[in-house]
């Protein structure tokens, strides 16, 4: 059999098929006015992201093993603390990860919703436990359900971000990255290969960053777009207080905390440095409220993402003070929503188009969060492409942060390359808006320092 002829015939047909698809794709994108954006951003981004994916993140095996042991010890302590509660539901032991047992506990305290699994057992998912915790705020039962959530979250962190990691022979882990989200934001996901297993980095807890360290003689150089989404919102909505803060080089979160929570600048800066609950609250609150989230949603986000239980009366006071301080956001939202609803489409500041097929109640939220988030995503994407073309070794991208690696003597060169490649502007309302990049370096991703 002439395998050579068969191989050539197959490959020629494959090439013809790809060519036909490309011609069709180009025609469709040109009709939508998206060809130039696709050619300038989407296509080169995919190539750059693949190179980053194959570079991988170096891991310190000793740190990984030590952190895993620490997490397991913490879980054992929590388990022993919760064990006696089994008596309440007639069990000799209590397993916080057991849905049937937690379901019984919820029912015993009168906080079960009545929902059942397909097999008729009491439902005891994350929503059930969070609802119980919110309902028990300020009571003795709050500690019980708080510990149950902490145990489950710690177990999840250990099983998602730490224990499954298997380094490749070069002591690096590699995750798979998607560039197909509607906003254009890159998203990593777990990647299991015959050579190793890498985690997703988007929701990586802060303490897990400590295991990612460079070999001797190498360092990470990271670039974080400072207050990216808030800078975009400030210019889109014309928020005077924020624009003034940006012009002065001040933190928008610090300005918000001073005016909403009535504290001094020194107190606000101390709260930021110590990760005080008030600073975390105002930071999360601002993003959520800007995107039309209601107070119960904000309360849940604070609990789930920051493990802070903020009483509803306190959140109501923050809401009133915040909206009294920032009045421009609401009028901006009330302008962009009807426009998006009428056009059934949104285009961000770099030209990315999204057609809206969702119902009206969904478009309400999309109309404000999509233009901001997708503009921010493409700001990062464009800089990412330009940085890759400078042959800088990019090893990770998380939210608004890009992580590169280089020889220690080349750190300054990487810093200069980052500042030059992320110097592009965002066109908003006739202005060319700049975004400052916070560039740091260090051998450990969790212990970076300023230049």
Secondary structure, DSSP 8 states (H G I E B T S, - for coil): --HHHHHHHHHHHHHHHHHHHHHHHHHHHHHTT-HHHIIIIIHHHHHHHHHHHHH-EE--HHHHHHHHHHHHHHHHHHHHHHHGGGGGGT-SS--TT-HHHHHHHHHHTT-----B-TTS-B---HHHHHHHHHHTTTSTHHHHHHHHHHHHHHHHHIIIIITT-B--TTSEE--EEE--STT---EEE-EEETTEEE---TT--GGGGGG-B--TTEEEEEEEETTHHHHHHHHHHT-HHHHHHHHHT--HHHHHHHHHS---HHHHHHHHHTT-HHHHHHHHHHHHHHTT--HHHHHHHHHHHH-----HHHHHHHHHHHHHH--HHHHHHHHHHHHHHHHTEEE-TT--EEE--S-HHHHHHHHHHHHHHHHHHHHHHHHHHHHHHTT--EEEEETTEEEEEEEGGGHHHHHHHHHHHT---EEETTEEE---EEEEEESBTTS-EE-
